[in-house]
Amino acid sequence: MLLAIEDIKHVFASLKAKGAFAILSGAFLTKVAAFLGSLILVRIMSKSEYGVLGYMENLYTYACLFAGYGLNNAVYRYLVLKETEAEKKGIFDYVVSQGTKFNIVYVAVLSLLAFLFPHSEEFSTAHLLLPLMLLALPLQFLSDTCSFSLRGLFRNRAFAFTAVLTVVLVWGAKAAGATLSGLEGVAASWPIAYCVVAFVLLLYFRNNIFSSVPAIAPEKEERRGIRSYSLQYMVTNSLWALFLQNDLLMISLLTGDASAVADYKVAFAIPSVIAILSSSVGIFVAPYFIKQENDKAWVWSNYKKTFIGTAVLVGGAAILVCLVAEPVVGFFYGEQYLNIVPLMNLLLVTAFVTNGLRYTTANLLAAMGKIRVNMFVSFSGMVCQIVLNFILIPLFGVYGAAYTSIMVYSFMAIAVFVPFVMMYRAH
């Protein structure tokens, strides 16, 4: 018994030394800061202003899916694979340079489209404010590239600190902008905040990470590999980002009930927070798997530990939320939403399946360069989602979307698990 306790203490001490708890704390504080920031904006802005902001933020979020050709996803993997500081700097410089060039053209085109697009009269201010907001996109890309690079360089505490600092600064700037000049102030604050973050981080990399290090640029063949990996990652992320939007769109189209859409959105909010746990574990372990990706015995052994640990962690959190669901919903959303508790419990099952069972495998496949598997599974899952929603939502209403999610995410969890086993178990 004492030996087991000592082993547990040793594991926790090792995780702490490597920065695992810093990553988890950073993810949690980032979510808290964003949540508090949104509450402050709701208090400061009028309901109509906040609605227009939500409209522009949704469009901005879609634009971000294709920012920099997805190159900042590649920096995470390729920095781990490189052995020398000069090679690492070459990868970093290549991603920053090529991603920025792409973003300049991309934002120019998007801004023109945003200006010319026939926004409804209610959202007419987006003609000018959305192009202003889009100026933040290349700066956010640079900030994210620096942040991902810190993790790829195993600087976990700096990575966590940067994530929290960025969210606090951006949301603080939004609140200040809203106080000073309403919706226009929020739109202007976004690029200003990311300009500060990007400048500070790039300066930090220049003076502290890669100071006095000559860059060795990646060869032509490797550049092609980076672009291919980035494109596949970008497509996969884009497909994944559409899953919730598909549910909401199909609920609204097939039920014609706005309250059903609201119920589903609120019921999904709390279960979605559980993703903090799996993503934190994934962010921490992925670089180690990248480093050892050619050692199949090591990968399989540590995959089993990571998979079981994540499943237990996420499953425990889902059970805990289920036990306190009614008072939590009543406290945050009021008694008018107590009817969603059964729906939320179903979505907790969904959260467990996708975050506890699917995510670990999918994340490690992507990290170790097998992103094509994820892309195929995500596309197949989306087709299944659309077909099942057409069948189940008319039969069960909003619950039909929840049943669909459970079935689709279960299929996706199995669909990524099988090739992983085939690739790494037979070593």
LUMNUVO-16686 format. One record per residue (C-alpha): residue number from 1; residue in three letters; z, y, x. Coordinates in nm, 3 decimals. Example, Ala and Ser with C-alpha at 12.3 -4.5 7.8 and 13.67 -1.06 7.14 Angstrom:
2
> nr:rest:up:north:east
> 1:ala:0.780:-0.450:1.230
> 2:ser:0.714:-0.106:1.367
// end
This chain:
427
> nr:rest:up:north:east
> 1:met:0.000:0.000:0.000
> 2:leu:0.098:0.238:0.279
> 3:leu:-0.221:0.146:0.463
> 4:ala:-0.430:0.230:0.157
> 5:ile:-0.257:0.567:0.124
> 6:glu:-0.319:0.641:0.490
> 7:asp:-0.686:0.547:0.450
> 8:ile:-0.717:0.785:0.154
> 9:lys:-0.548:1.062:0.353
> 10:his:-0.788:0.999:0.641
> 11:val:-1.091:1.018:0.409
> 12:phe:-0.970:1.343:0.253
> 13:ala:-0.895:1.494:0.595
> 14:ser:-1.243:1.398:0.716
> 15:leu:-1.408:1.547:0.408
> 16:lys:-1.208:1.867:0.448
> 17:ala:-1.302:1.897:0.815
> 18:lys:-1.671:1.859:0.729
> 19:gly:-1.654:2.126:0.460
> 20:ala:-1.690:1.906:0.150
> 21:phe:-1.416:2.089:-0.038
> 22:ala:-1.563:2.424:0.065
> 23:ile:-1.891:2.325:-0.103
> 24:leu:-1.712:2.211:-0.421
> 25:ser:-1.497:2.525:-0.429
> 26:gly:-1.801:2.742:-0.366
> 27:ala:-1.993:2.578:-0.652
> 28:phe:-1.698:2.620:-0.887
> 29:leu:-1.635:2.983:-0.792
> 30:thr:-2.006:3.059:-0.822
> 31:lys:-2.007:2.928:-1.180
> 32:val:-1.688:3.120:-1.262
> 33:ala:-1.825:3.444:-1.116
> 34:ala:-2.152:3.407:-1.309
> 35:phe:-1.962:3.329:-1.630
> 36:leu:-1.732:3.630:-1.591
> 37:gly:-2.029:3.848:-1.501
> 38:ser:-2.209:3.749:-1.820
> 39:leu:-1.896:3.825:-2.024
> 40:ile:-1.874:4.172:-1.867
> 41:leu:-2.240:4.244:-1.945
> 42:val:-2.191:4.139:-2.307
> 43:arg:-1.905:4.391:-2.332
> 44:ile:-2.097:4.676:-2.167
> 45:met:-2.443:4.638:-2.323
> 46:ser:-2.545:4.668:-2.686
> 47:lys:-2.653:4.351:-2.863
> 48:ser:-3.018:4.463:-2.868
> 49:glu:-3.013:4.551:-2.496
> 50:tyr:-2.856:4.216:-2.411
> 51:gly:-3.122:4.040:-2.617
> 52:val:-3.402:4.213:-2.426
> 53:leu:-3.228:4.130:-2.098
> 54:gly:-3.210:3.765:-2.202
> 55:tyr:-3.581:3.771:-2.281
> 56:met:-3.668:3.913:-1.937
> 57:glu:-3.426:3.682:-1.756
> 58:asn:-3.590:3.378:-1.915
> 59:leu:-3.933:3.493:-1.796
> 60:tyr:-3.792:3.570:-1.451
> 61:thr:-3.638:3.221:-1.435
> 62:tyr:-3.975:3.063:-1.506
> 63:ala:-4.133:3.281:-1.236
> 64:cys:-3.872:3.164:-0.985
> 65:leu:-3.980:2.802:-1.029
> 66:phe:-4.296:2.876:-0.827
> 67:ala:-4.151:3.130:-0.583
> 68:gly:-4.264:3.091:-0.225
> 69:tyr:-4.468:2.781:-0.311
> 70:gly:-4.134:2.595:-0.312
> 71:leu:-4.113:2.622:0.068
> 72:asn:-3.740:2.699:0.069
> 73:asn:-3.680:2.344:-0.055
> 74:ala:-3.849:2.212:0.258
> 75:val:-3.632:2.413:0.497
> 76:tyr:-3.330:2.208:0.389
> 77:arg:-3.491:1.879:0.494
> 78:tyr:-3.686:1.982:0.802
> 79:leu:-3.401:2.170:0.970
> 80:val:-3.196:1.849:0.961
> 81:leu:-3.480:1.646:1.112
> 82:lys:-3.536:1.881:1.408
> 83:glu:-3.333:1.818:1.722
> 84:thr:-3.359:2.146:1.915
> 85:glu:-3.264:2.499:1.816
> 86:ala:-3.612:2.622:1.907
> 87:glu:-3.774:2.373:1.667
> 88:lys:-3.527:2.464:1.393
> 89:lys:-3.605:2.832:1.440
> 90:gly:-3.977:2.751:1.422
> 91:ile:-3.929:2.583:1.083
> 92:phe:-3.713:2.870:0.955
> 93:asp:-3.962:3.135:1.069
> 94:tyr:-4.255:2.943:0.919
> 95:val:-4.089:2.913:0.577
> 96:val:-3.980:3.279:0.574
> 97:ser:-4.324:3.402:0.684
> 98:gln:-4.543:3.183:0.462
> 99:gly:-4.312:3.206:0.162
> 100:thr:-4.298:3.585:0.182
> 101:lys:-4.678:3.616:0.208
> 102:phe:-4.720:3.395:-0.098
> 103:asn:-4.454:3.589:-0.290
> 104:ile:-4.613:3.929:-0.228
> 105:val:-4.938:3.816:-0.392
> 106:tyr:-4.752:3.616:-0.658
> 107:val:-4.529:3.906:-0.764
> 108:ala:-4.824:4.149:-0.769
> 109:val:-5.013:3.920:-1.009
> 110:leu:-4.705:3.853:-1.225
> 111:ser:-4.618:4.223:-1.245
> 112:leu:-4.968:4.307:-1.363
> 113:leu:-4.953:4.030:-1.624
> 114:ala:-4.607:4.143:-1.737
> 115:phe:-4.736:4.499:-1.779
> 116:leu:-5.046:4.393:-1.973
> 117:phe:-4.885:4.116:-2.180
> 118:pro:-4.853:4.202:-2.553
> 119:his:-4.473:4.190:-2.577
> 120:ser:-4.345:4.232:-2.931
> 121:glu:-4.223:4.579:-3.022
> 122:glu:-3.861:4.466:-2.996
> 123:phe:-3.919:4.374:-2.630
> 124:ser:-4.164:4.653:-2.546
> 125:thr:-3.946:4.786:-2.261
> 126:ala:-4.033:4.468:-2.070
> 127:his:-4.375:4.621:-1.992
> 128:leu:-4.210:4.833:-1.722
> 129:leu:-3.871:4.671:-1.664
> 130:leu:-3.992:4.315:-1.603
> 131:pro:-4.221:4.422:-1.313
> 132:leu:-3.921:4.612:-1.173
> 133:met:-3.704:4.303:-1.204
> 134:leu:-3.972:4.085:-1.042
> 135:leu:-3.934:4.285:-0.720
> 136:ala:-3.617:4.081:-0.668
> 137:leu:-3.809:3.752:-0.652
> 138:pro:-3.927:3.763:-0.287
> 139:leu:-3.585:3.892:-0.183
> 140:gln:-3.410:3.613:-0.373
> 141:phe:-3.643:3.366:-0.202
> 142:leu:-3.530:3.496:0.137
> 143:ser:-3.164:3.476:0.031
> 144:asp:-3.207:3.119:-0.092
> 145:thr:-3.393:3.020:0.224
> 146:cys:-3.105:3.145:0.437
> 147:ser:-2.853:2.970:0.213
> 148:phe:-3.039:2.637:0.223
> 149:ser:-3.076:2.674:0.598
> 150:leu:-2.701:2.707:0.643
> 151:arg:-2.655:2.373:0.468
> 152:gly:-2.937:2.217:0.669
> 153:leu:-2.756:2.332:0.983
> 154:phe:-2.430:2.173:0.856
> 155:arg:-2.257:2.512:0.830
> 156:asn:-2.087:2.417:0.505
> 157:arg:-1.823:2.688:0.489
> 158:ala:-2.079:2.959:0.561
> 159:phe:-2.304:2.806:0.295
> 160:ala:-2.025:2.810:0.034
> 161:phe:-1.915:3.163:0.127
> 162:thr:-2.274:3.289:0.105
> 163:ala:-2.323:3.135:-0.240
> 164:val:-2.008:3.297:-0.380
> 165:leu:-2.075:3.632:-0.213
> 166:thr:-2.432:3.642:-0.347
> 167:val:-2.328:3.572:-0.706
> 168:val:-2.043:3.825:-0.695
> 169:leu:-2.268:4.094:-0.546
> 170:val:-2.558:4.033:-0.785
> 171:trp:-2.343:4.021:-1.098
> 172:gly:-2.137:4.315:-0.975
> 173:ala:-2.457:4.515:-0.928
> 174:lys:-2.572:4.418:-1.278
> 175:ala:-2.243:4.535:-1.428
> 176:ala:-2.258:4.862:-1.233
> 177:gly:-2.620:4.915:-1.337
> 178:ala:-2.540:4.846:-1.702
> 179:thr:-2.249:5.092:-1.690
> 180:leu:-2.456:5.368:-1.531
> 181:ser:-2.789:5.328:-1.708
> 182:gly:-2.788:5.042:-1.958
> 183:leu:-3.081:4.801:-1.955
> 184:glu:-3.278:5.007:-1.702
> 185:gly:-2.981:5.001:-1.467
> 186:val:-2.952:4.622:-1.486
> 187:ala:-3.323:4.575:-1.414
> 188:ala:-3.306:4.809:-1.114
> 189:ser:-2.983:4.658:-0.980
> 190:trp:-3.136:4.312:-0.943
> 191:pro:-3.380:4.388:-0.656
> 192:ile:-3.129:4.624:-0.494
> 193:ala:-2.860:4.354:-0.485
> 194:tyr:-3.093:4.088:-0.347
> 195:cys:-3.228:4.335:-0.091
> 196:val:-2.875:4.379:0.045
> 197:val:-2.807:4.003:0.045
> 198:ala:-3.139:3.916:0.210
> 199:phe:-3.100:4.187:0.476
> 200:val:-2.745:4.079:0.566
> 201:leu:-2.834:3.708:0.583
> 202:leu:-3.150:3.759:0.788
> 203:leu:-2.953:3.980:1.025
> 204:tyr:-2.684:3.710:1.049
> 205:phe:-2.946:3.448:1.136
> 206:arg:-3.108:3.673:1.393
> 207:asn:-2.785:3.772:1.569
> 208:asn:-2.568:3.462:1.524
> 209:ile:-2.769:3.151:1.437
> 210:phe:-3.090:3.190:1.637
> 211:ser:-3.002:3.467:1.882
> 212:ser:-3.201:3.446:2.206
> 213:val:-3.372:3.126:2.090
> 214:pro:-3.752:3.108:2.134
> 215:ala:-3.925:2.958:1.832
> 216:ile:-4.140:2.645:1.858
> 217:ala:-4.374:2.661:1.560
> 218:pro:-4.448:2.338:1.371
> 219:glu:-4.781:2.171:1.452
> 220:lys:-5.072:2.179:1.208
> 221:glu:-5.006:1.826:1.078
> 222:glu:-4.639:1.903:1.022
> 223:arg:-4.723:2.227:0.842
> 224:arg:-4.944:2.024:0.609
> 225:gly:-4.652:1.786:0.548
> 226:ile:-4.417:2.076:0.475
> 227:arg:-4.659:2.224:0.222
> 228:ser:-4.713:1.887:0.054
> 229:tyr:-4.339:1.821:0.028
> 230:ser:-4.277:2.173:-0.104
> 231:leu:-4.548:2.141:-0.369
> 232:gln:-4.411:1.810:-0.496
> 233:tyr:-4.056:1.948:-0.500
> 234:met:-4.171:2.259:-0.686
> 235:val:-4.353:2.054:-0.951
> 236:thr:-4.053:1.823:-0.996
> 237:asn:-3.811:2.115:-1.032
> 238:ser:-4.044:2.281:-1.281
> 239:leu:-4.063:1.967:-1.494
> 240:trp:-3.687:1.925:-1.482
> 241:ala:-3.626:2.287:-1.582
> 242:leu:-3.832:2.233:-1.898
> 243:phe:-3.623:1.946:-2.035
> 244:leu:-3.362:2.159:-2.216
> 245:gln:-3.624:2.412:-2.322
> 246:asn:-3.827:2.128:-2.476
> 247:asp:-3.527:2.013:-2.679
> 248:leu:-3.456:2.363:-2.809
> 249:leu:-3.822:2.430:-2.887
> 250:met:-3.869:2.102:-3.073
> 251:ile:-3.544:2.143:-3.269
> 252:ser:-3.660:2.485:-3.384
> 253:leu:-4.013:2.362:-3.470
> 254:leu:-3.913:2.038:-3.642
> 255:thr:-3.605:2.160:-3.830
> 256:gly:-3.686:2.529:-3.883
> 257:asp:-3.311:2.587:-3.863
> 258:ala:-3.189:2.860:-3.627
> 259:ser:-2.828:2.745:-3.665
> 260:ala:-2.928:2.397:-3.542
> 261:val:-3.071:2.553:-3.226
> 262:ala:-2.749:2.752:-3.177
> 263:asp:-2.538:2.439:-3.233
> 264:tyr:-2.734:2.242:-2.974
> 265:lys:-2.726:2.523:-2.719
> 266:val:-2.349:2.570:-2.753
> 267:ala:-2.283:2.195:-2.758
> 268:phe:-2.481:2.158:-2.435
> 269:ala:-2.304:2.443:-2.252
> 270:ile:-1.977:2.267:-2.166
> 271:pro:-2.125:1.925:-2.072
> 272:ser:-2.374:2.103:-1.844
> 273:val:-2.086:2.235:-1.632
> 274:ile:-2.016:1.877:-1.519
> 275:ala:-2.330:1.906:-1.305
> 276:ile:-2.118:2.108:-1.058
> 277:leu:-1.953:1.783:-0.948
> 278:ser:-2.267:1.580:-0.883
> 279:ser:-2.459:1.870:-0.726
> 280:ser:-2.169:1.948:-0.491
> 281:val:-2.156:1.585:-0.377
> 282:gly:-2.534:1.584:-0.342
> 283:ile:-2.542:1.904:-0.138
> 284:phe:-2.275:1.766:0.095
> 285:val:-2.415:1.417:0.158
> 286:ala:-2.791:1.482:0.160
> 287:pro:-2.819:1.610:0.521
> 288:tyr:-2.640:1.299:0.651
> 289:phe:-2.886:1.075:0.466
> 290:ile:-3.178:1.279:0.601
> 291:lys:-3.042:1.233:0.953
> 292:gln:-3.014:0.855:0.906
> 293:glu:-3.313:0.800:0.675
> 294:asn:-3.476:0.545:0.907
> 295:asp:-3.160:0.332:0.926
> 296:lys:-3.193:0.140:0.600
> 297:ala:-2.867:-0.049:0.645
> 298:trp:-2.674:0.278:0.684
> 299:val:-2.854:0.436:0.388
> 300:trp:-2.786:0.142:0.155
> 301:ser:-2.421:0.110:0.255
> 302:asn:-2.344:0.479:0.212
> 303:tyr:-2.560:0.510:-0.100
> 304:lys:-2.342:0.256:-0.279
> 305:lys:-2.027:0.451:-0.190
> 306:thr:-2.182:0.783:-0.294
> 307:phe:-2.323:0.641:-0.618
> 308:ile:-1.996:0.481:-0.728
> 309:gly:-1.788:0.782:-0.623
> 310:thr:-2.012:1.026:-0.811
> 311:ala:-2.023:0.805:-1.121
> 312:val:-1.642:0.778:-1.129
> 313:leu:-1.599:1.152:-1.069
> 314:val:-1.849:1.257:-1.337
> 315:gly:-1.736:0.987:-1.579
> 316:gly:-1.372:1.093:-1.544
> 317:ala:-1.464:1.456:-1.608
> 318:ala:-1.669:1.360:-1.916
> 319:ile:-1.381:1.159:-2.061
> 320:leu:-1.137:1.444:-1.995
> 321:val:-1.363:1.697:-2.168
> 322:cys:-1.410:1.458:-2.461
> 323:leu:-1.033:1.431:-2.508
> 324:val:-0.987:1.809:-2.526
> 325:ala:-1.322:1.894:-2.687
> 326:glu:-1.194:2.037:-3.014
> 327:pro:-0.941:2.288:-2.872
> 328:val:-1.186:2.388:-2.595
> 329:val:-1.467:2.459:-2.842
> 330:gly:-1.230:2.645:-3.073
> 331:phe:-1.096:2.859:-2.788
> 332:phe:-1.431:2.957:-2.632
> 333:tyr:-1.661:2.968:-2.934
> 334:gly:-1.439:3.000:-3.241
> 335:glu:-1.380:2.783:-3.545
> 336:gln:-1.735:2.834:-3.674
> 337:tyr:-1.855:2.599:-3.398
> 338:leu:-1.601:2.318:-3.446
> 339:asn:-1.872:2.121:-3.627
> 340:ile:-2.050:2.067:-3.293
> 341:val:-1.771:1.851:-3.141
> 342:pro:-1.939:1.516:-3.233
> 343:leu:-2.270:1.650:-3.098
> 344:met:-2.101:1.767:-2.780
> 345:asn:-1.948:1.423:-2.730
> 346:leu:-2.297:1.271:-2.747
> 347:leu:-2.418:1.525:-2.492
> 348:leu:-2.124:1.429:-2.269
> 349:val:-2.274:1.080:-2.260
> 350:thr:-2.603:1.243:-2.163
> 351:ala:-2.426:1.443:-1.891
> 352:phe:-2.270:1.126:-1.752
> 353:val:-2.601:0.940:-1.747
> 354:thr:-2.802:1.218:-1.582
> 355:asn:-2.535:1.354:-1.346
> 356:gly:-2.329:1.041:-1.282
> 357:leu:-2.604:0.777:-1.271
> 358:arg:-2.943:0.945:-1.218
> 359:tyr:-2.873:1.246:-0.998
> 360:thr:-2.741:1.075:-0.684
> 361:thr:-3.043:0.848:-0.651
> 362:ala:-3.297:1.118:-0.735
> 363:asn:-3.136:1.369:-0.500
> 364:leu:-3.132:1.128:-0.207
> 365:leu:-3.491:1.017:-0.267
> 366:ala:-3.597:1.382:-0.258
> 367:ala:-3.389:1.457:0.051
> 368:met:-3.537:1.162:0.239
> 369:gly:-3.894:1.264:0.163
> 370:lys:-3.960:1.035:-0.136
> 371:ile:-3.999:1.327:-0.376
> 372:arg:-4.317:1.177:-0.526
> 373:val:-4.105:0.913:-0.702
> 374:asn:-3.900:1.188:-0.869
> 375:met:-4.214:1.376:-0.969
> 376:phe:-4.364:1.070:-1.139
> 377:val:-4.036:0.979:-1.312
> 378:ser:-3.981:1.337:-1.432
> 379:phe:-4.331:1.353:-1.579
> 380:ser:-4.290:1.014:-1.748
> 381:gly:-3.949:1.117:-1.880
> 382:met:-4.090:1.435:-2.030
> 383:val:-4.363:1.243:-2.212
> 384:cys:-4.099:1.005:-2.352
> 385:gln:-3.880:1.301:-2.450
> 386:ile:-4.157:1.468:-2.650
> 387:val:-4.260:1.146:-2.828
> 388:leu:-3.902:1.042:-2.915
> 389:asn:-3.808:1.392:-3.032
> 390:phe:-4.103:1.391:-3.272
> 391:ile:-3.970:1.066:-3.416
> 392:leu:-3.592:1.119:-3.409
> 393:ile:-3.539:1.490:-3.488
> 394:pro:-3.699:1.462:-3.836
> 395:leu:-3.477:1.157:-3.901
> 396:phe:-3.145:1.274:-3.756
> 397:gly:-3.180:1.649:-3.718
> 398:val:-3.020:1.801:-3.409
> 399:tyr:-2.852:1.467:-3.332
> 400:gly:-3.198:1.320:-3.283
> 401:ala:-3.244:1.536:-2.973
> 402:ala:-2.913:1.405:-2.835
> 403:tyr:-3.017:1.042:-2.898
> 404:thr:-3.347:1.116:-2.726
> 405:ser:-3.168:1.262:-2.423
> 406:ile:-2.945:0.957:-2.384
> 407:met:-3.242:0.720:-2.396
> 408:val:-3.470:0.928:-2.174
> 409:tyr:-3.210:0.997:-1.905
> 410:ser:-3.110:0.629:-1.905
> 411:phe:-3.476:0.538:-1.850
> 412:met:-3.502:0.794:-1.569
> 413:ala:-3.182:0.669:-1.403
> 414:ile:-3.324:0.315:-1.396
> 415:ala:-3.669:0.437:-1.294
> 416:val:-3.538:0.604:-0.976
> 417:phe:-3.282:0.331:-0.903
> 418:val:-3.534:0.044:-0.891
> 419:pro:-3.763:0.191:-0.620
> 420:phe:-3.458:0.305:-0.421
> 421:val:-3.328:-0.053:-0.417
> 422:met:-3.671:-0.187:-0.324
> 423:met:-3.704:0.059:-0.036
> 424:tyr:-3.356:0.041:0.115
> 425:arg:-3.177:-0.277:0.010
> 426:ala:-3.418:-0.518:0.181
> 427:his:-3.336:-0.409:0.534
// end
